[in-house]
Amino acid sequence: MAAKKEAAKTLKITLVRSTIGQVPKARATIEAMGLRKLNQTVELPDNAATRGQIQRVRHMVKVEEA
């Protein structure tokens, strides 16, 4: 029997605050996550790199388990 592969866990990340007036590192992180417009949502893998990005811009995003 073939072992079932677990579906990769993902996080739904929504931009809820504008990047206007934010420090350049925060803007760059938001752009690297693929967010460009307010209330835009992206699904990213739940790993250490993504968690680190979320930590840097936690005041600007809303995170949900997908």
DSSP file (Angstrom, degrees, kcal/mol; ACC not computed):
  #  RESIDUE AA STRUCTURE BP1 BP2  ACC     N-H-->O    O-->H-N    N-H-->O    O-->H-N    TCO  KAPPA ALPHA  PHI   PSI    X-CA   Y-CA   Z-CA
    1    1 A M              0   0    0      0, 0.0     2,-0.3     0, 0.0     0, 0.0   0.000 360.0 360.0 360.0 139.9    0.0    0.0    0.0
    2    2 A A        -     0   0    0      1,-0.1     2,-0.2     3,-0.0     3,-0.0  -0.650 360.0-116.0 -82.8 138.1    1.2    3.5   -0.8
    3    3 A A        -     0   0    0     -2,-0.3     2,-0.2     1,-0.1    -1,-0.1  -0.536  30.6-115.3 -73.8 136.5    1.4    5.8    2.1
    4    4 A K        -     0   0    0     -2,-0.2     2,-0.5     1,-0.1    -1,-0.1  -0.511  25.9-129.4 -72.4 137.8   -0.9    8.8    1.9
    5    5 A K        -     0   0    0     -2,-0.2     2,-0.2     1,-0.0    -1,-0.1  -0.755  21.0-123.4 -89.9 129.6    0.8   12.1    1.6
    6    6 A E        -     0   0    0     -2,-0.5     2,-0.2     1,-0.1     3,-0.1  -0.470  28.8-109.1 -70.9 140.9   -0.3   14.7    4.1
    7    7 A A        -     0   0    0     -2,-0.2     2,-0.1     1,-0.1    -1,-0.1  -0.493  39.7-105.8 -68.0 136.9   -1.6   17.9    2.6
    8    8 A A        -     0   0    0     -2,-0.2     2,-0.2     1,-0.1    -1,-0.1  -0.417  35.9-117.7 -64.8 134.7    0.9   20.7    3.2
    9    9 A K        -     0   0    0     37,-0.2    37,-2.4    -2,-0.1     2,-0.3  -0.518  36.3-171.0 -75.4 141.1   -0.4   23.1    5.8
   10   10 A T  E     -A   45   0A   0     35,-0.3    56,-2.2    -2,-0.2     2,-0.4  -0.884  16.4-138.7-130.4 162.7   -1.0   26.7    4.7
   11   11 A L  E     -AB  44  65A   0     33,-3.0    33,-2.3    -2,-0.3     2,-0.6  -0.963  13.0-138.3-120.5 137.8   -1.8   30.0    6.2
   12   12 A K  E     -AB  43  64A   0     52,-3.1    52,-2.4    -2,-0.4     2,-0.5  -0.871  24.7-169.4 -94.8 121.1   -4.2   32.6    4.8
   13   13 A I  E     -AB  42  63A   0     29,-2.9    29,-2.3    -2,-0.6     2,-0.4  -0.953   4.3-170.4-118.2 126.3   -2.7   36.1    5.2
   14   14 A T  E     -AB  41  62A   0     48,-2.6    48,-2.4    -2,-0.5     2,-0.6  -0.956  22.2-131.1-119.4 131.3   -4.7   39.2    4.6
   15   15 A L  E     + B   0  61A   0     25,-1.9    24,-3.4    -2,-0.4    25,-0.2  -0.719  33.9 164.9 -79.9 117.6   -3.3   42.8    4.4
   16   16 A V        +     0   0    0     44,-2.6     2,-0.4    -2,-0.6    45,-0.2   0.527  57.8  50.9-113.9 -10.7   -5.4   44.9    6.6
   17   17 A R  S    S-     0   0    0     43,-1.5    -1,-0.1     2,-0.0    43,-0.0  -0.974  85.8-108.6-129.3 146.6   -3.3   48.0    7.0
   18   18 A S        -     0   0    0     -2,-0.4    -2,-0.1     1,-0.1    19,-0.1  -0.245  13.4-134.6 -69.2 155.7   -1.6   50.2    4.4
   19   19 A T    >   +     0   0    0      2,-0.1     3,-1.9     3,-0.1     2,-0.2   0.487  69.4 118.9 -86.8  -4.3    2.1   50.2    3.8
   20   20 A I  T 3  S+     0   0    0      1,-0.3     3,-0.1     7,-0.0    -2,-0.1  -0.460  84.1  10.9 -64.1 127.7    2.1   54.0    3.6
   21   21 A G  T 3  S+     0   0    0      1,-0.3    -1,-0.3    -2,-0.2     2,-0.2   0.434  99.8 127.1  84.5   0.1    4.3   55.4    6.4
   22   22 A Q    <   -     0   0    0     -3,-1.9    -1,-0.3     1,-0.1    -3,-0.1  -0.497  70.0 -92.6 -86.7 159.7    5.8   52.0    7.3
   23   23 A V    >>  -     0   0    0     -2,-0.2     4,-1.9     1,-0.1     3,-0.7  -0.369  38.6-111.4 -67.3 150.7    9.5   51.4    7.5
   24   24 A P  H 3> S+     0   0    0      0, 0.0     4,-2.6     0, 0.0     5,-0.2   0.818 115.6  58.0 -56.4 -34.4   11.0   50.1    4.2
   25   25 A K  H 3> S+     0   0    0      1,-0.2     4,-2.0     2,-0.2     5,-0.1   0.898 106.8  48.4 -63.8 -38.6   11.7   46.6    5.7
   26   26 A A  H <> S+     0   0    0     -3,-0.7     4,-2.3     2,-0.2    -1,-0.2   0.916 111.7  49.4 -67.2 -42.7    8.0   46.2    6.4
   27   27 A R  H  X S+     0   0    0     -4,-1.9     4,-2.3     1,-0.2    -2,-0.2   0.923 111.3  49.3 -60.1 -44.7    7.0   47.3    2.9
   28   28 A A  H  X S+     0   0    0     -4,-2.6     4,-2.4     1,-0.2    -1,-0.2   0.877 110.2  51.0 -63.9 -38.2    9.5   44.9    1.4
   29   29 A T  H  X S+     0   0    0     -4,-2.0     4,-1.6     2,-0.2    -1,-0.2   0.920 109.2  50.2 -66.1 -43.6    8.3   42.0    3.5
   30   30 A I  H  <>S+     0   0    0     -4,-2.3     5,-2.0     1,-0.2     4,-0.3   0.926 113.0  46.5 -60.1 -44.8    4.7   42.7    2.5
   31   31 A E  H ><5S+     0   0    0     -4,-2.3     3,-1.4     1,-0.2    -1,-0.2   0.886 108.9  54.9 -65.7 -38.7    5.7   42.7   -1.2
   32   32 A A  H 3<5S+     0   0    0     -4,-2.4    -1,-0.2     1,-0.3    -2,-0.2   0.795 103.4  56.6 -65.1 -27.9    7.7   39.5   -0.8
   33   33 A M  T 3<5S-     0   0    0     -4,-1.6    -1,-0.3    -3,-0.2    -2,-0.2   0.563 121.5-109.7 -79.2  -8.0    4.6   37.8    0.6
   34   34 A G  T < 5S+     0   0    0     -3,-1.4     2,-0.5    -4,-0.3    -3,-0.2   0.630  72.5 138.3  90.5  14.6    2.8   38.7   -2.6
   35   35 A L      < +     0   0    0     -5,-2.0    -1,-0.3     1,-0.1    -2,-0.1  -0.817   9.8 150.2 -97.1 130.2    0.5   41.3   -1.0
   36   36 A R        +     0   0    0     -2,-0.5     2,-0.3     1,-0.3    -1,-0.1   0.635  57.5  43.7-127.0 -32.4   -0.1   44.5   -3.0
   37   37 A K  S >  S-     0   0    0    -19,-0.1     3,-1.7     1,-0.1   -22,-0.3  -0.858  89.1 -91.2-121.1 154.0   -3.6   45.8   -2.2
   38   38 A L  T 3  S+     0   0    0     -2,-0.3   -22,-0.2     1,-0.3     3,-0.1  -0.312 111.6  15.6 -59.1 143.4   -5.6   46.2    1.0
   39   39 A N  T 3  S+     0   0    0    -24,-3.4     2,-0.3     1,-0.3    -1,-0.3   0.567  89.8 143.2  64.8  12.2   -7.8   43.2    1.9
   40   40 A Q    <   -     0   0    0     -3,-1.7   -25,-1.9   -25,-0.2     2,-0.4  -0.637  36.8-153.1 -77.6 139.8   -5.9   41.1   -0.6
   41   41 A T  E     -A   14   0A   0     -2,-0.3     2,-0.3   -27,-0.2   -27,-0.2  -0.940  14.7-179.1-119.3 137.8   -5.4   37.5    0.7
   42   42 A V  E     -A   13   0A   0    -29,-2.3   -29,-2.9    -2,-0.4     2,-0.6  -0.946  22.5-134.0-129.1 153.7   -2.7   35.0   -0.2
   43   43 A E  E     +A   12   0A   0     -2,-0.3   -31,-0.2   -31,-0.2    -2,-0.0  -0.949  29.5 176.4-108.1 122.3   -2.0   31.4    0.9
   44   44 A L  E     -A   11   0A   0    -33,-2.3   -33,-3.0    -2,-0.6   -11,-0.0  -0.893  36.7 -92.7-122.5 153.0    1.5   30.7    2.0
   45   45 A P  E     -A   10   0A   0      0, 0.0     2,-1.4     0, 0.0   -35,-0.3  -0.322  37.5-116.4 -64.5 146.5    3.1   27.5    3.4
   46   46 A D        +     0   0    0    -37,-2.4     2,-0.3     4,-0.1   -37,-0.2  -0.676  67.4 124.8 -85.9  90.1    3.2   27.2    7.1
   47   47 A N  S  > S-     0   0    0     -2,-1.4     4,-2.4     1,-0.0     5,-0.2  -0.823  75.9 -90.6-138.3 178.6    7.0   27.1    7.7
   48   48 A A  H  > S+     0   0    0     -2,-0.3     4,-2.0     1,-0.2     5,-0.1   0.865 121.5  53.3 -63.0 -38.0    9.6   29.0    9.7
   49   49 A A  H  > S+     0   0    0      2,-0.2     4,-1.9     1,-0.2    -1,-0.2   0.929 111.4  45.0 -64.6 -44.9   10.3   31.5    6.9
   50   50 A T  H  > S+     0   0    0      1,-0.2     4,-2.5     2,-0.2    -2,-0.2   0.904 111.6  53.0 -65.8 -41.0    6.7   32.5    6.5
   51   51 A R  H  X S+     0   0    0     -4,-2.4     4,-2.1     1,-0.2    -1,-0.2   0.871 108.0  51.8 -62.2 -36.1    6.2   32.7   10.3
   52   52 A G  H  X S+     0   0    0     -4,-2.0     4,-1.6     2,-0.2    -1,-0.2   0.888 109.1  49.4 -66.8 -39.8    9.2   35.1   10.4
   53   53 A Q  H  X S+     0   0    0     -4,-1.9     4,-1.4     1,-0.2    -2,-0.2   0.921 111.0  50.0 -64.6 -43.3    7.7   37.3    7.8
   54   54 A I  H  < S+     0   0    0     -4,-2.5     3,-0.2     1,-0.2    -2,-0.2   0.899 107.0  55.4 -61.3 -40.9    4.4   37.4    9.6
   55   55 A Q  H >< S+     0   0    0     -4,-2.1     3,-0.8     1,-0.2    -1,-0.2   0.884 105.6  52.1 -59.9 -39.6    6.2   38.3   12.8
   56   56 A R  H 3< S+     0   0    0     -4,-1.6    -1,-0.2     1,-0.2    -2,-0.2   0.845 123.5  27.3 -66.9 -34.4    7.8   41.3   11.2
   57   57 A V  T >X S+     0   0    0     -4,-1.4     3,-2.3    -3,-0.2     4,-0.8  -0.042  77.8 129.7-119.4  30.8    4.5   42.8    9.9
   58   58 A R  T <4 S+     0   0    0     -3,-0.8     3,-0.2     1,-0.3    -1,-0.1   0.739  70.6  59.6 -60.1 -24.1    2.1   41.3   12.5
   59   59 A H  T 34 S+     0   0    0     -3,-0.2    -1,-0.3     1,-0.2    -2,-0.1   0.547 110.1  42.7 -80.6  -6.6    0.6   44.8   13.0
   60   60 A M  T <4 S+     0   0    0     -3,-2.3   -44,-2.6   -44,-0.1   -43,-1.5   0.516 108.3  58.4-115.5  -9.3   -0.5   45.0    9.3
   61   61 A V  E  <  -B   15   0A   0     -4,-0.8     2,-0.4   -46,-0.2   -46,-0.2  -0.834  61.0-141.8-126.2 159.9   -1.8   41.5    8.6
   62   62 A K  E     -B   14   0A   0    -48,-2.4   -48,-2.6    -2,-0.3     2,-0.4  -0.982  23.4-158.0-116.9 132.8   -4.5   39.1    9.7
   63   63 A V  E     +B   13   0A   0     -2,-0.4     2,-0.3   -50,-0.2   -50,-0.2  -0.931  14.0 173.5-119.1 134.0   -3.5   35.4    9.7
   64   64 A E  E     -B   12   0A   0    -52,-2.4   -52,-3.1    -2,-0.4     2,-0.3  -0.966  37.1-107.3-133.0 150.9   -5.8   32.4    9.6
   65   65 A E  E      B   11   0A   0     -2,-0.3   -54,-0.2   -54,-0.2   -56,-0.0  -0.586 360.0 360.0 -72.5 138.0   -5.2   28.7    9.3
   66   66 A A              0   0    0    -56,-2.2   -55,-0.2    -2,-0.3    -1,-0.1   0.426 360.0 360.0-105.3 360.0   -6.2   27.4    5.8
